[in-house]
Amino acid sequence: MERLRSTRAARRRHSTKIINEVCDLLASNDFDLAGLRSILQRLEKSTDELVKANEALHAEMTDDKMLADFDSVLEYEDRAAGSVGLL
């Protein structure tokens, strides 16, 4: 289970990094369509991988632990969806 937690933590860090890039890029007003497409694809791929990591980890958790973890999962999903919406 520790390996699954570590994998998810790495995926979360990666998603957070891309979300921060989105915010920085949009704040700079110095972007083009190709750059936006690229970062959107990276964010979508990262989000998909994070969903898989969450599913794998939740499969190993008790129901109570999974429910306790769910708020955190929703927070990350919401941040990613918000960033996609900005693009």
ABEGO torsion letter per residue (X at the ends): XAAAAAAAAAAAAAAAAAAAAAAAAAAAGBBBAAAAAAAAAAAAAAAAAAAAAAAAAAAABBAAAAAAAAAAAAAAAAAAAAAAAAX
